[in-house]
Amino acid sequence: MHISWDDLQTIEALVRTGSVEAAGRELSLRHSSVSRRIAALEARFESALFVRGARLVPTPLAVQIAARAGPMRTQAAEVEGLLTTEQRERQRRLVITASDVLAPLLFLALSSVAPNQSVEVLVSDQEMELVPGRVDLALRPKHDPRGALRGRRLGRLRIGVYGVSSGMTNWILPSPALRARTSMRWWRHVPEDAPGAVWCDSLLGIRDACRAGLGRAAFPSFLAHGDPRLRLEKELEGGPPLWLLAPAAREVRKELKETQDALFRALRAAEGAFVG
């Protein structure tokens, strides 16, 4: 027969305190609710748990149940304390995930935001699951976020062809795997068989190779922000929409909402990052 922890702690509290009123105060229940719960349990067990009189007297069955539930009460209090501590720590920490390519844009935005909590950034090319209290926000290129995510569209990423000098003919080209990514549709404007090309499987690597003078390259314009060595030759179409995503939770902490709004504004204001 299944018995819930609520039922067990009601019996234990009543045996220990010897009073319906005292047990109710401890359990944050009305004394009438305690009485109804005990009556329902006795009906289910088809056994008396307390003898009513001038005072409640627990039966041997109730005493045995309470003896076993006592250690559980201590452990339950420890679990509650553990969860409370974790919740408080989580409320002081904001967890954001972004790819290694988008991390520079995220850090640029964070530098102009004063979060009212500490920030943990998880840099990964894997799309981590967003779970309230574990991963709060994600910066991702998406064409249609669905399911358990809600998002705010920042805009379409600006893509440019860059070089360190005019008239360069060599290219730094993406690897086949990088070219095949659906979020990087601008590669259709970049030749696949350019002479003297350097191939790379990372956008950051492509940017760095371009900066080293190995050839011209195409990548998001924010990766060239503030670098006088990189000269914009032309802009390309095909930049993906960028979203700031969050779990579709029913309730959002005030601190998280304020930081999310400030971060959205800072990202949206990033110079030259978005088209339009």
N, C-alpha and C positions, 0 to 999 in steps of 0.2 A: 504494500500500500504506500502510495506516494504521500509525503508530507513536506510542505514548503518550509523554508527558513523562517518566514513570518510566523507560521504556526508554532514552530519549535521555540522561537525566542519569546513568544507570548506565554507559553507554558513555563519556560525557564524563569522569566521575569516574575511571573505570578507566584511560583514556588519560592523564589528567593526573597521577594519583597513581602509576601503574605497579604497583599492588598491589591484589590482591583484598581483603586485610585492611583496607588504608587506605580503599579505596572503600566497603567495608561500614561502617566506623566513621563516615564522613562521611554516608552515606545512612541510618544507623541500621538496617542490615541485617546479618544473619549472612553471613560470607564464603561459606557454602554457597549462600545465597539469591542472592548476586551471581553465582556461577558458574552456577547453574541458569538465571538470567535471560539471561545471555549465550548459553548453549547453546541456549535456546529461540529467541532472536533469530537465531542462525546457522542454525538449522533452518528458520526462516521465510524468511530471505533467501536460503537455499541458497548462502551465501557465508561464508567465515571472517572473523571480526572480530579475532581474536587468535591468534597462533602460540604454542602452549604449549611451554615448555622450562624452563630454569633460571629464567627470568623471562618474564612475559608480554610479547610484542612486538605492538603493534597493527598491523594491516594498513593499507594505504593507505585502504581504505574506512572503517575505524574512525577514522583520523586526520581524514578529511574530515568525518565526522559530528560528531566532537568539536569541530572548529573552528567549525562552525555552531551547535552547542549551547552553546558557551561564553558568548556574549552572552545567550543565553536564560537561562542559569543566573543571570547578574547581574540580569536583569530579573525573574526569578522571585523572587529574594531581595528585590527592591524591592517587588514585589507583596505578598509575605508580610509585610514590615514595615509596609506600608500597611494591610493587613487587621488586623494585630496592634494597631496604633495605634488604628484605628477601633473594634475590640472593646474596648480599654481605655477609650476615651472613652464608648462606649455603656454600659459597666458602671458608669460614674460618673454616668450621666444616665438618669432615668426619664421617659418620654414618655407623657402622658395626654391623651386627647381628650374634650371635652364640648361640648355646645351652649351658646349664650350664656345660655340660661335656666338650665341646670344648673351653669354655671360658678360662680355665687355659692355654691352648696351645696358644690361641690368645694373652693373656696378656704377656706370655713369649716372643712371637715374637715382640709385641709392645715395650717391654722394650729395644730392641736392634735397634729399628727404631726411627728416629727423624722426625716425620711427620711435614710438613710445614703448618699444620693446626691443630686445636683442634680435638680430637677424642671422639665420643660418641659411647659407646658400649651398644647395646640392647641385654640383655641375656634372651633368651626365647627358650622353646622347640617347639614353634609354628613357622612354616616356614613363615616368614613375606615376603610380596610381595616386590620385589626390584624395586624401582621407582627412576629414576635419580633425585637428589635433596632432596630425603626423606630417602631412605636407599640405600647407595652406594655400599656396599660390604657385602657378606655373606660367612661364613665359614660353609660348610655343607658336610655331607657324601652323595655322589650321585653315582649312577651307570651310569647314562646317562642324564646329564642336557640338557633340551630342551626348546623350546618356546622362550620367551623373555629374556633368560639368555645366557650370554656367560661366559665361565669359563676357569680356568687354573688348571689342575690336579696337586695336590701336591704330591700324591703318596698314597700307600695303608698303612693304619694305622697298626702299629705293636701292636699285642695283646699278652699278657703274662699271665701265671698263677703265682701268687705271694703269699707269706706267710711271717710270721715274724720269722719262724723257720722251719727247715727241718723236714720231717716226719709227718706233720700235716695231719689228715684224715678228719676233719670236713670241710665243704664247706660253703661259703656264696654264695647263689644261687639267680638268678634273678627271679623276679615275672613272672607269665605267660605272662603278657602284655609286659614286657621287653624282655622276650625270643622270643616273636612273632615278634619283629621288624625286618624288612628285612635288615636293615643296620647293624644288630648285628648277623651275621651268625656264629660267632665263638661259640655260645652257644651249637652247636651240639657236641662240644668236651667236654662239661661240663655235668656231670651226673644230671639227673632230680630228683633222689630219694636218694641222698647221706644221710647217717645216721647223726643225730645230726646237721642238716643243719640250718643255719639262712637265712631267705628269705628277699629280699630287692627289692624295685621297682626303685632304682636310682643307676646309676653307681658310682656316687660320694659316695653314702651311702655304696655301696659294698666295695669300696676302703677303706673308713674309718673304716668299720667293720673289714676288713682284717688287717688294721694297728693296730686295738685294740687287735688283737690276737684271734678273734673269729673263724678263719678258713682260708683256702686258698681260693683264688678268682681269677677270670679272668677279666681283664679290659685292656684298652689301656695303653701301656707302658709309655706314657708321663705323666699319672696320678701318676706314681711312681717316676718320675724324681726328683733326689736330696733328696729322702727320704731314709736314711740308714736303717730304720726299715723294709722296704719291700725288700724281696729277690726274685729274679726271679728264678722260678723252671724250666719253659720251655716256649717256644713260641708256639702260636697256629695259625693255618691258619684261614682265614675268615674275616680278617680286611677289612673294606670297603674303597674304594677310597675316598680321601678327596679332595674337590674342593674349590677354592676361586672364588666365583661367583660375577658377576656384571650385571647390566641391559644392554641389547643389544642396547645401545644408539649409534646414528650415530657419535656424537662428544663426546669426553671425555676430561674434563679439564686437562690441563697439570699437575696441582698440584695433582689431583686425580690419574692420570696415574703414576706419580713418586712415590707416596705413595703406590699405589697398587703393583708396581714392587718391591719396597723395602720390603713390607710386605710379598710378595710371597717368596722372597729369605730368609727372616728371618724364616718363617714358615718351608720352605723346609730344612733349616739347623738345625732345632730343634733336639737336640741329642736324638737318639733312638726312635723318633716318628714314623718313616716310615720304611717299609720293602724295601730294595734295594736303 
